[in-house]
Amino acid sequence: MEMLDIYDKRGKHIGTMERHAAHDPQNKGVYHKGVHIWIVNDKNEVLVQLRAKAKADCPDQWDVSCAGHVDAGETLLETCQRELAEELGLKSSQDSFIYKGELLGRSGNELHQLYLLRLNVEIKDMKLAPPEVADAKWLSLKDFEKLLFSKKFVAHAKNYKKFVLAFLKDSQI
């Protein structure tokens, strides 16, 4: 049973709740957090992952480099490290994750915590988690932008996509 910390609309911690209940639209005014880690290499390419076909939400679609829910009692940076290890088999220090902002998810009850991570790694050196990740690839910013606004990419809200694209463009060396 996956337990999540929950918050009110002002960001005050109000308790814990099972993941499925935290996602229930009937629980209005209850928010939980997730991390979205956007990985960029020194070639200014963006890493995207293909969600596994068995995923309940958005199967077989391209998505953020790495993401996941913040478990009850876990810090945002602990979640970043855990998800990076679980989904891609990679490690990084907590101070490598650069916080970029918070956006309300399309479900209306998840507060996405967006991070940038600069990491140079070959796809062949990753250990993709089969139940979650089917594939991964590096894309130039131009190719990433095309994919981001296509039907092959998870249908994040337009403001989310614009925010991500803006901070990725700003992070270019």
Order of alpha helices (4+ residues) and beta strands (2+ residues): beta-beta-alpha-beta-beta-beta-beta-alpha-beta-beta-beta-alpha-alpha
